[in-house]
Structures are given as structure tokens and as C-alpha cells.
């Protein structure tokens, strides 16, 4: 279903520092942004954070020229968690076809009522350049992605665990269900990942 006739608001600021000369170069960029939406048919007409609302984004990059043939670089990125909608309670289903159902119905509150954990990682790289006998340029790069192996979430998964009045009983009736524990877990994105690459530039 496509919602229509909604309104949105976006505001914030950006700042950047850049060092482009010398053996050490790099830049630092920071963004603070708010992005909200409002629809009459969603969230009872109240404002809510848009799916791509990230309040804080910080990028730091640095490069050090050890020699004309050796180059070291590192970059660090930080992003606030993005809004998602997670259940706030459960309701146990009643008997279906004369059999008790033990799958809960999730109850949701406000739209985008939760934020995923912050995303951040550090990448490093060392490049070694040398001229071949035929005066072409070859470069060997060694580095690593997500150096400190931060557990960045790719998506959130909701699971539920039944709470029974008599956990040891083999016969279950709908009245045996006291409730459900809701667990929201994050599924990882790319972990620590070393790499090596080789490139050849013909002149």
C-alpha cells in the first residue's frame, strides 16, 4: 500500500575540515540531520522519524606518505542507528480449528519506535608502489576492513519464547500460556575482513 498526502521535514547542518597538503593529508566530515514524516493514516497522525533518519554521521580519513613508494591510510566511519518498528507486546491467539495455537500476535506501538545500534568501523590500508622493468607501475595493497570487528547490525530479527504456567506439562491448553518473551536480536554485517590486492598500471 502506498500512502499519499503526507508531509515531511528535514533540517540539520554539515561541517568539514580538509587537509590537502603535506605528507599527511585527510579530512573530517560531520553531519547532523533530522528527517521526519507525518501521514493522517499512520501513527495516529503524529510525526515520526523517517526510515533513513540518521541523526549523526561522522567520517574521518587520513593518509600518510611514508615515501614516494609507500602509502599508509586509515578511515573511520560512525553512523547513528536508523529507526525501525519493533513490537511492544504480544497477544496469544485463541483456538484455531479446535487446536490451541502457540504463535503470538505481535502488538506494535508508534511507527519507528526503536533505533538500531550505531554503526561504526575502522578500515586500514598500506600500499607499496614500484616501477617494473618495462616502466609500468605495480601496486601491492594490504589492509583490513572493520579492524576491531565491531558487530554492526544488518537487520533486526524478532523472536518470541512462550511462558507456560506448567513448563513440565506435556498437555497444553490455551489457558496454560502466561505470556511471551520478545527478543530482538541483530544480525551481523561484514566482520573483520583482511584483504590483499595487486594492480598493474601500463604507461
Secondary structure, DSSP 8 states (H G I E B T S, - for coil): ----S-EEEEEEEEEEEEE-SSSEEEEEEEEEEEEEEEBTTBGGG--EE-TT--SEEEEEEEEEEEETTEEEEEEEEEE---EE--EEEEEE---BTTB----EEEEE-STT-EE---EEEEEEEEEEEEE-TTS-EEEEEEEEESTT----EEEEEEEEEEEESSTT-SS--GGGEEEEEEEEEEEE----EEEEEEEEE--
